Amino acid sequence: MKIYWIKAQAPRRVLALIKHLGLKAECIEVDLMAGGLKTPEYAALNPNMKAPTLVDGDLVLWESAAIMAYLCIKTGSDMWPAHNPSEQVEVLRWLSWSDCHWGPAVAPFYFEHMVKSTFGIGPPDSALLKASVAELVKFAKVLDGHLAQRTFAACERLTIADFQLASMASYWRESAMSLEAFPHIVRWLDVLQRIPAWADPWPAKASAPAITTY
Ligand SMILES: N[C@@H](CCC(=O)N[C@@H](CS)C(=O)NCC(=O)O)C(=O)O
């Protein structure tokens, strides 16, 4: 099984899961700056020209949530509740909410602070961030209210929904996301940060080629 990744938040979720479950996978770092996502070979695997992509035999799969679900099904992990329909729709609800609402609400902060500084593409756009606060607060209220009585997002245990929801938000302090007013979100993110594979999901640097097998 191969996972193509770059050092970014969607691949991070998959790499964290692989490490957390102790799965065997060949983790192949794609050279983003050298245009590795735009080669015809990579585009044939993932026409979005984005990472992550999983290749397992004849199966080629993209979208981090789908890859995480596949990895859980393959290994029997209940982080994706494959055999319990009511739990499954609960996880699916938070995966969908993350992609449709929470992700877009936190993304401007993550991009303006983390991505721009990583690639040296200028200072954060403070006007844009100011305009983004209302949307962040609107959805933070939803998540904080949900987490008020819970340790994890769904099913009263760690699931792939936590990894999907928490990736960009983990950097809330560095990204000036004003989440101080949402103590349940902060506590939940801190709980996740104590999971070793979540805190450090990145494969060890391999000598060329950049492949890590767990
Ligand atoms: N919804 C996709 C998002 C994939 C995605 O946007 N990947 C980003 C990194 S987080 C990427 O490959 N960016 C590089 C680019 O667009 O050139 C998923 O969850 O897998």
The ligand as an SDF file (V2000), in Angstrom:
LIG
                    3D

 20 19  0  0  0  0  0  0  0  0999 V2000
  -10.4340   17.3830    0.2180 N   0  0  0  0  0  0  0  0  0  0  0  0
   -9.1030   16.9090   -0.0650 C   0  0  0  0  0  0  0  0  0  0  0  0
   -8.1400   18.0770    0.0120 C   0  0  0  0  0  0  0  0  0  0  0  0
   -6.8540   17.7670   -0.6850 C   0  0  0  0  0  0  0  0  0  0  0  0
   -5.9800   19.0110   -0.6650 C   0  0  0  0  0  0  0  0  0  0  0  0
   -6.4740   20.1390   -0.8400 O   0  0  0  0  0  0  0  0  0  0  0  0
   -4.6790   18.8190   -0.5100 N   0  0  0  0  0  0  0  0  0  0  0  0
   -3.7960   19.9430   -0.4250 C   0  0  0  0  0  0  0  0  0  0  0  0
   -2.9610   19.8760    0.8300 C   0  0  0  0  0  0  0  0  0  0  0  0
   -3.9650   20.0410    2.2540 S   0  0  0  0  0  0  0  0  0  0  0  0
   -2.8570   19.9410   -1.6170 C   0  0  0  0  0  0  0  0  0  0  0  0
   -2.5300   18.9120   -2.1540 O   0  0  0  0  0  0  0  0  0  0  0  0
   -2.3900   21.1290   -1.9930 N   0  0  0  0  0  0  0  0  0  0  0  0
   -1.4060   21.2940   -3.0200 C   0  0  0  0  0  0  0  0  0  0  0  0
   -1.9210   22.0140   -4.2230 C   0  0  0  0  0  0  0  0  0  0  0  0
   -3.1100   22.3010   -4.3010 O   0  0  0  0  0  0  0  0  0  0  0  0
   -1.0910   22.2770   -5.0950 O   0  0  0  0  0  0  0  0  0  0  0  0
   -8.7150   15.8250    0.9590 C   0  0  0  0  0  0  0  0  0  0  0  0
   -9.2520   15.8520    2.0680 O   0  0  0  0  0  0  0  0  0  0  0  0
   -7.9010   14.9530    0.6230 O   0  0  0  0  0  0  0  0  0  0  0  0
  1  2  1  0
  2  3  1  0
  2 18  1  0
  3  4  1  0
  4  5  1  0
  5  6  2  0
  5  7  1  0
  7  8  1  0
  8  9  1  0
  8 11  1  0
  9 10  1  0
 11 12  2  0
 11 13  1  0
 13 14  1  0
 14 15  1  0
 15 16  2  0
 15 17  1  0
 18 19  2  0
 18 20  1  0
M  END
$$$$
